[in-house]
Amino acid sequence: MELLQLQYFRELARNPHLSKTAEKLHIAQPSLSQMLKKLETEVGTPLFDRVGKRIVLNSSGKIFLKYVDEIFGALDNAALELETDQIRKQKTVALHICSASMLLPEIVRRIQIADPDIRLQIFQCAAKEKPAVPSLYLTSSPVCPERNESSVVLMEEKLMAALPREHPLSKRDILTWEELKSESFLSLAPESNLSVIIRYFCESKGIETNITTYVDTPAVLRDLLRMNLGIAFIPERTWKGFAADTVVLRPVKDLQMERYLVLSWDEKIYQTLPWKLCKKIIMEYFREQAADEIKL
């Protein structure tokens, strides 16, 4: 049983006249009659009664029509749902946030204000598999990346020593590594962008930090600092206000570190309008951050 047969049957049920229906369907009347005969053979019962030159839908035909209508109704719903799904996918953007996650809530808020229909997929790090939707990647690097067509540098910021206010060294304006080398350090996970950058600078200076605790999120790191359970290196600008009430930031004279925040993308992926809007909002937000820093 073919879908075309069901379509022709449905037309005949609505207009039970072979010649007129054949003309409407743009097929020869004998072909339509043959199709109907074949369908009735497959179903196992006549679907129409022949009354002179006319055909009339019989009780079996009415039962069959009910299910044929359900089939085409289901197909129409499937088409609509598929269309809706495609529209949803076109409005979906993935944000892979490997750095500056503390700024994410404000970025999301601005995107939702600009277009409430945008659907965001947010990941705390780059996906291992190639994403199915247009993506933006917010990462950081210890060196300034070369200019290219698939990334832009958003910000440069220093990494500072973060100490609890109760720490004896918090009274000093500038610290030295000699004063810190015996301290217990707190750190984000070893594979995090921030940890990789700190490790890069320490190794270049031949320095090894005594990391006693690794944590998954800045929030946990903040809580441990507040409890005076160690010190840490954190970004000066994107973590501003991180724990201003209980933590102070101090530069380390002989261990100057900085990082570059980078927004990147796959230039081979089609850039949808929602993707372009998200990119624009992120870049504008960081330009505002830079302007505010200059004012200060």
C-alpha positions in Angstrom: 0.0 0.0 0.0 1.5 3.3 -1.1 0.9 6.8 0.2 -0.1 7.9 -3.3 -2.9 5.3 -3.3 -4.2 6.7 0.0 -4.0 10.3 -1.4 -6.1 9.3 -4.5 -8.6 7.4 -2.3 -9.0 10.4 -0.1 -9.7 12.6 -3.1 -12.3 10.1 -4.4 -14.0 10.0 -1.0 -14.4 13.7 -1.0 -15.5 13.9 -4.7 -16.9 10.4 -5.6 -16.7 10.9 -9.4 -14.0 9.1 -11.3 -13.6 11.4 -14.3 -13.7 14.7 -12.3 -11.3 13.4 -9.7 -8.9 12.0 -12.4 -9.0 15.4 -14.1 -8.2 17.2 -10.7 -5.3 14.8 -10.1 -4.0 15.1 -13.6 -4.1 11.4 -14.3 -6.1 9.3 -16.8 -9.4 7.9 -15.5 -8.4 4.3 -16.3 -5.3 4.7 -14.2 -7.4 6.0 -11.3 -9.9 3.1 -11.6 -7.0 0.6 -11.7 -5.4 2.2 -8.6 -8.8 2.0 -6.7 -9.2 -1.6 -7.7 -5.7 -2.5 -6.5 -6.3 -0.7 -3.2 -9.5 -2.5 -2.6 -7.7 -5.8 -3.3 -5.0 -4.9 -0.7 -7.6 -3.9 1.9 -9.7 -7.0 1.2 -13.0 -5.3 0.7 -14.8 -2.8 -1.7 -14.6 0.7 -0.4 -17.1 2.2 -2.8 -20.5 1.0 -4.1 -21.1 1.5 -7.8 -24.3 3.3 -8.5 -24.7 3.7 -12.2 -21.8 5.9 -13.4 -21.2 7.2 -9.9 -19.4 5.7 -7.0 -20.5 6.1 -3.4 -18.4 5.6 -0.3 -19.7 2.5 1.6 -19.4 1.7 5.3 -16.0 0.0 4.8 -14.8 3.0 2.9 -15.9 5.3 5.7 -14.0 3.2 8.3 -10.9 3.2 6.0 -11.2 7.0 5.4 -11.2 7.7 9.1 -7.7 6.0 9.5 -6.5 7.5 6.2 -7.4 11.0 7.6 -5.4 10.2 10.8 -2.4 9.1 8.7 -2.4 12.4 6.7 -3.1 14.4 9.9 -0.1 12.8 11.5 2.0 13.6 8.5 0.9 17.2 8.6 1.8 17.4 12.3 5.2 15.8 11.6 5.9 18.4 8.9 4.9 21.2 11.3 7.0 19.8 14.1 10.0 19.4 11.8 9.6 22.9 10.6 9.4 24.2 14.2 12.4 22.1 15.1 14.4 23.6 12.3 13.4 27.1 13.3 14.5 26.3 16.9 17.8 25.0 15.7 18.4 28.2 13.6 17.8 30.2 16.8 20.1 28.1 18.9 23.6 29.2 19.8 26.2 27.3 21.9 28.4 29.3 24.3 31.5 27.4 25.4 32.8 29.4 28.4 36.3 28.2 29.5 37.2 31.6 31.0 35.5 34.6 32.7 32.5 32.5 33.7 31.7 35.1 36.4 30.6 37.5 33.6 28.3 34.9 32.0 25.1 35.9 33.8 25.3 39.5 32.6 26.1 38.3 29.0 23.1 35.9 29.0 20.9 38.7 30.4 21.8 41.0 27.6 21.3 38.3 24.9 17.8 37.5 26.3 16.9 41.2 26.3 18.1 41.6 22.7 16.2 38.5 21.5 14.1 36.5 23.9 13.7 33.7 21.3 17.4 32.8 21.2 18.0 29.4 22.7 21.4 29.2 24.4 23.3 26.0 25.1 26.0 26.9 27.7 29.0 24.7 28.4 31.7 25.3 31.0 34.3 24.1 28.5 34.7 23.3 24.8 32.8 20.2 23.8 34.9 17.2 22.8 32.7 16.5 19.8 31.9 19.0 17.0 28.8 21.0 18.1 25.6 20.6 16.1 24.8 24.3 16.3 26.7 27.5 15.7 29.1 28.1 18.6 31.2 30.7 20.3 34.2 29.9 22.5 35.4 32.2 25.3 38.9 31.1 26.3 42.2 32.6 27.5 45.8 32.5 26.6 49.1 33.6 28.3 50.3 35.2 25.1 48.4 37.4 22.7 47.1 35.3 19.7 47.9 36.4 16.2 45.1 38.1 14.3 42.9 35.9 12.2 39.5 35.6 10.7 38.1 33.2 13.4 38.9 34.9 16.7 39.2 38.3 18.4 41.0 39.4 21.6 38.5 40.8 24.0 40.6 41.8 26.9 44.0 41.7 28.5 44.2 41.4 32.3 46.7 40.8 35.0 46.7 37.8 37.4 47.1 38.8 41.0 47.7 37.0 44.3 44.4 36.8 46.3 44.8 36.7 50.0 42.3 36.6 52.9 42.2 39.9 54.7 43.3 38.2 57.9 46.5 37.0 56.1 49.7 38.7 57.5 50.8 39.5 53.9 47.6 41.3 53.1 49.0 44.5 54.6 51.7 44.7 51.9 51.1 46.6 48.7 53.5 44.5 46.6 54.6 40.9 47.3 57.5 38.8 46.2 57.6 35.1 45.4 60.1 34.6 48.2 57.2 35.6 50.6 54.7 33.3 48.9 56.6 30.1 48.1 55.9 28.4 51.3 52.2 29.2 51.3 49.4 26.7 50.6 47.7 27.5 47.2 44.1 27.0 46.1 43.5 26.4 42.4 40.8 25.7 39.8 41.0 22.2 38.2 44.4 21.5 36.5 42.8 21.4 33.1 41.1 24.8 33.4 42.3 27.7 31.3 43.3 29.7 34.3 45.4 26.8 35.8 47.1 26.2 32.5 48.1 29.8 32.2 49.4 30.1 35.8 51.4 26.9 35.3 52.8 28.4 32.1 54.2 31.4 33.9 55.4 29.5 36.9 57.3 27.0 34.8 58.9 29.8 32.8 60.3 31.2 36.0 61.2 27.8 37.4 58.7 28.2 40.2 56.5 25.4 41.7 53.4 26.3 43.7 52.4 24.3 46.7 48.8 23.6 45.5 46.9 21.8 48.3 43.4 22.0 47.0 41.8 22.0 43.5 38.2 23.1 43.1 35.7 23.1 40.1 34.3 26.6 40.4 35.3 30.1 41.3 32.5 30.1 43.9 34.1 27.3 45.9 37.5 28.9 45.5 36.1 32.1 47.0 34.6 30.3 49.9 37.9 28.6 50.8 39.7 31.9 50.5 37.2 33.5 52.9 37.9 30.7 55.3 41.6 31.5 55.2 42.4 28.0 53.9 45.0 29.2 51.4 45.9 31.8 48.8 45.4 31.8 45.0 46.2 33.6 41.8 43.1 35.1 40.2 42.3 37.5 37.3 42.3 41.2 38.3 39.4 42.5 36.1 37.0 39.7 35.2 36.9 38.5 38.8 36.5 42.0 40.2 34.3 42.0 43.2 35.0 38.2 43.5 35.2 38.5 47.3 36.0 42.2 48.0 34.7 42.0 51.5 37.1 39.3 52.7 39.8 39.0 50.0 42.5 41.4 48.8 44.5 41.3 45.5 48.2 42.0 45.4 50.7 42.0 42.6 53.8 39.7 42.8 56.8 41.8 41.8 58.9 38.9 40.4 56.0 36.8 39.0 54.1 39.1 36.7 51.4 37.2 34.9 48.7 38.3 32.5 46.1 36.6 30.3 44.3 37.4 27.0 40.6 36.6 26.8 39.8 35.4 23.3 36.4 34.9 21.6 36.7 32.3 18.8 34.5 30.4 16.4 34.7 27.9 13.5 34.7 30.0 10.3 33.4 27.0 8.3 30.1 26.9 10.2 27.3 29.0 8.8 26.9 32.1 10.9 23.2 32.5 11.7 21.7 35.9 12.6 21.3 34.8 16.3 24.9 33.7 16.3 26.0 37.1 15.0 23.9 38.9 17.6 25.5 36.9 20.4 28.9 37.6 19.1 28.1 41.3 18.8 26.7 41.5 22.4 29.8 39.7 23.9 32.2 42.0 22.1 30.3 45.1 23.1 30.2 44.0 26.7 33.9 43.5 26.9 34.5 46.9 25.1 32.4 48.4 27.9 34.5 46.7 30.5 37.6 48.1 29.0 36.2 51.6 28.8 35.1 51.4 32.5 38.7 50.4 33.4 40.2 53.3 31.6 37.8 55.7 33.4 39.0 54.3 36.7 
